[in-house]
Amino acid sequence: MQPTGWAGVYREGRDLYTVNARPWERVYGETLRTAEGREFRQWDPFRSKLAAFLARGAPEPGPWAGARSVLYLGGAHGTTVSHLSDLLPDALLFVVEKSPTSFAPLLALARRRTNIFPILGDAQLPERYSAEVGAVDLVYQDVAQRAQATIFAENVRVALAPGGRALLMLKVRSVSQRRPADVIVREARRVLERVPLSIDYETALSPFAREHVALTGRR
Ligand SMILES: C[S@@+](CC[C@H](N)C(=O)[O-])C[C@H]1O[C@@H](n2cnc3c(N)ncnc32)[C@H](O)[C@@H]1O
C-alpha cells in the first residue's frame, strides 16, 4: 500500500484506498485490506465522484486537505461521506440530504462515525442550517438539480470561510437535456465567479461518472 500525494489517500496498483476509521466495517460493500497493521477501504471511482475526481488526475493534495469543517450537500447514503470521514477524522462533516429515504442510512452511518453531522434539509434553503454549520473550510456539492450552480453559489456565500475551498460535481444533463455541455459548464462557471469564487480546476469525470464535470475553486 503506497501513500499518494492526495492527503490521506493510498494506492495499490490502480486502486485507491482510505484508512478505515471503523475497522471491520464496510459501508457499501467495498473491499477491505490490511497492510502494515492498518485496515484500508477501497475507494471506487465508479461509486464515488470524489474518487473519480482523483482518478481523473485531480491536483494534490486535494481540496479537503487541512479542512477542519466541511459542508457536504447531497450526502445520499453516505458513500463518499464515509471516505471523507476516513480522510478527516478530526473534522466536523455537516451533511445535508433532502430525501428521507436516503437520510435513514446516512443517519445510521453518523451513529457509527462521530465526525458526521447529518442534516435532513434542502440545499436550496441554506438559511435553515447555516447557524448550525457556521463557517466551513470546504463546501462540496453533488445534487442532480437544474439549478445546481445557483444552489452551490448560495451555499458558498452563506457558509464558506474566506480562503476556503469549494468543489462542485456538476451533472450537466440535469441542467438541460438539449444545450451543449460546454455552454452549460461555462454558464455554471459564470455563476460561481459572481460569488466571487476563483475557479482553479475543471475536469470531466468520464468514464467513471458520465456527463459530470468537477469544478474547484477558492473563495
Ligand atoms: C448523486 S446523489 C449523491 C451521491 C453522494 N454524494 C455520494 O457520492 O455518495 C444526489 C443526492 O442529492 C440529494 N439531493 C437532491 N437535491 C437535493 C437538495 N436540494 N438538497 C439536499 N439534497 C438533495 C438526492 O436526494 C440524492 O441523495
Ligand as a Chemical Component Dictionary entry (heavy atoms), coordinates in Angstrom:
data_LIG
# 
_chem_comp.id                   LIG 
_chem_comp.type                 NON-POLYMER 
_chem_comp.pdbx_formal_charge   0 
_chem_comp.three_letter_code    LIG 
# 
loop_
_chem_comp_atom.comp_id 
_chem_comp_atom.atom_id 
_chem_comp_atom.alt_atom_id 
_chem_comp_atom.type_symbol 
_chem_comp_atom.charge 
_chem_comp_atom.model_Cartn_x 
_chem_comp_atom.model_Cartn_y 
_chem_comp_atom.model_Cartn_z 
_chem_comp_atom.pdbx_ordinal 
LIG C1  C1  C 0  -25.980 11.636 -6.780 1  
LIG S1  S1  S 1  -26.643 11.532 -5.197 2  
LIG C2  C2  C 0  -25.283 11.893 -4.149 3  
LIG C3  C3  C 0  -24.262 10.806 -4.009 4  
LIG C4  C4  C 0  -23.274 11.089 -2.893 5  
LIG N1  N1  N 0  -22.739 12.437 -3.000 6  
LIG C5  C5  C 0  -22.109 10.124 -2.867 7  
LIG O1  O1  O 0  -21.156 10.317 -3.648 8  
LIG O2  O2  O -1 -22.124 9.184  -2.078 9  
LIG C6  C6  C 0  -27.544 13.027 -5.090 10 
LIG C7  C7  C 0  -28.250 13.216 -3.750 11 
LIG O3  O3  O 0  -28.644 14.560 -3.640 12 
LIG C8  C8  C 0  -29.874 14.610 -2.955 13 
LIG N2  N2  N 0  -30.480 15.916 -3.260 14 
LIG C9  C9  C 0  -31.055 16.326 -4.420 15 
LIG N3  N3  N 0  -31.483 17.597 -4.309 16 
LIG C10 C10 C 0  -31.153 17.997 -3.056 17 
LIG C11 C11 C 0  -31.322 19.212 -2.351 18 
LIG N4  N4  N 0  -31.914 20.270 -2.916 19 
LIG N5  N5  N 0  -30.877 19.282 -1.083 20 
LIG C12 C12 C 0  -30.265 18.216 -0.493 21 
LIG N6  N6  N 0  -30.090 17.044 -1.113 22 
LIG C13 C13 C 0  -30.515 16.927 -2.377 23 
LIG C14 C14 C 0  -30.634 13.427 -3.505 24 
LIG O4  O4  O 0  -31.688 13.052 -2.633 25 
LIG C15 C15 C 0  -29.522 12.391 -3.615 26 
LIG O5  O5  O 0  -29.462 11.600 -2.453 27 
# 
loop_
_chem_comp_bond.comp_id 
_chem_comp_bond.atom_id_1 
_chem_comp_bond.atom_id_2 
_chem_comp_bond.value_order 
_chem_comp_bond.pdbx_ordinal 
LIG C1  S1  SING 1  
LIG S1  C2  SING 2  
LIG S1  C6  SING 3  
LIG C2  C3  SING 4  
LIG C3  C4  SING 5  
LIG C4  N1  SING 6  
LIG C4  C5  SING 7  
LIG C5  O1  DOUB 8  
LIG C5  O2  SING 9  
LIG C6  C7  SING 10 
LIG C7  O3  SING 11 
LIG C7  C15 SING 12 
LIG O3  C8  SING 13 
LIG C8  N2  SING 14 
LIG C8  C14 SING 15 
LIG N2  C9  SING 16 
LIG N2  C13 SING 17 
LIG C9  N3  DOUB 18 
LIG N3  C10 SING 19 
LIG C10 C11 SING 20 
LIG C10 C13 DOUB 21 
LIG C11 N4  SING 22 
LIG C11 N5  DOUB 23 
LIG N5  C12 SING 24 
LIG C12 N6  DOUB 25 
LIG N6  C13 SING 26 
LIG C14 O4  SING 27 
LIG C14 C15 SING 28 
LIG C15 O5  SING 29 
# 
